[in-house]
Amino acid sequence: ITFDILYRAFQCASFPEITRICDGHYLGSLLPGIDVSVLATVEQTMANQFFVIPLFYYPLFFSLTGYVQGLTIEATIERAQTTIFPLLRRNWSFWLPVQYFQFGYVDEPLQIPFLCVVGLAWTFILSVAAGSVNSYE
């Protein structure tokens, strides 16, 4: 629950900035002629999934879950190293379409509630996929 609260707070602060910065102009210069709103949605999804998730979300997830489960720093790092790439693949399979829909079709004031509902399902998937910490003690 602590992890979810911290990450949702981060989302509330970061999503308006992601939407403001990723407005389609980066990809628009590479792909002229494509609707800028489509490019903005792709940029926003990419920014969140390929920067925020690997650089903030997973380090926070592994740090907090390792601490809560009483793992040593070394065991926490080992757990992260052995599960990060399969988790990222699973994460992208689930979240790329969800976030494209969210950024493209969900009104900004409703994005966080939408993500909270979908995130509950993802948290269950992540907890099961990350495995028991007992094997890392």
N, C-alpha and C positions, 0 to 999 in steps of 0.2 A: 504494500500500500504506500509506503514511503517513497519508493521508486516512482510509482505512478503519479503521486502528488507532485513530486519535484519535476518530473518530465512534463506533466500537463501545465504547470506554471511556466516552464520554459517555452512550451508551445504558445501559450497566450502572449508571451512577449515577443517571440521570434516570428510567428506567422505574419503579422502585419508588415514586418520588415522584409520578409521573403517576398510577399506579394508586391510590395513597393519597388524593391530592387529588381526582381525578376519579372519584368513587364513585357518580355518578348523581344527586346531590342538586341540581346546577345545573339540569339538564334536567327533573328530577323536579318542581321547583316550577313549570315551564312546562307540563309534560305529565303531570299526575297520572293515575294509573291504568295507566301503562305500567310493565312490569316493570323494577325498578330495576337489575337486572343488565344488561339490554339498554341502558338509558340510560347506565350506567357505561361500557360498551364503546364507545358512540358518543362520550361525553365524552373518553375516553382517546384514541380515534382522532383526534378533532378537535384535541385539545391537541397531539398530536404532529405531525399533518399541517399544521395551520394556524398553529402558533406555532413549534415546534422546527425544522421543516424550513425555512421561509423566513427565520427569524431566526438560526439557528445552522448548520444543515447546508449550505445553499447558500453563505453567506459563507465558511465553512471550505473548501468544495469549490473555489470560484473562487480564493480566496487561495492555497491550496496548489498547485493545478494551474497557476496563473499563475506562481508562484514556481519550481516545478520545471521548467516549460517556458521559463523565462527571459523572461517577458513583463514589460514595464514596468507600473507601477501603473495608468497610463492605459489601456494595452491590456487589462489584467485587468478593469478597470471596464467598458470597452467590450464585452468579451466577455460579461461578466455581464449588462449591460443588453440586449444583443441576443438572448440565449438564455434568460434567466430565466423569462419567461412561458410560452414553449413547453415548457420543461423542467418547470415547475410543473404544467402541464396533464397532461403525460405522467406525471409523478410521482404525481399524484392518481389518474389512471386505473389505475396499477399498484398503488400502496400503499394506497389507501383500502380496497379489499376485503381485501388481505393483512393489513393491520393490524386491521381489524375481526375477522377470523378469529383473528389472534394474540392480541389482548386478550380476545376472547370465549371462545376454545376451547383455547388452548394454556396449559398450567400455567405459572405464573410462572417457576419454575426453568428451564423449557425455552424460554422466549421468546427469550432472546439466541441460543442455538444455532439456533433456527428462523430468526431474522432474519439470522444470518450466512449460512446456506445461501441464503435467498431474496435477501439483499443481494448475494451474488456475481452472481446473474443481473442484478440492478438495476444494479450497478456497470458491467457490460458495456453495458447499454442506455444508461446515462447517458454513458459515455465516447463511444459512437458518436453519440448525439444532441447532445452538447455541441460536437461538431465539432473539427476540427483547429485547433490554436492557430496554425498557420502563417498563417492568414488574418487574424490579429490582430496580427502582428508589424510 
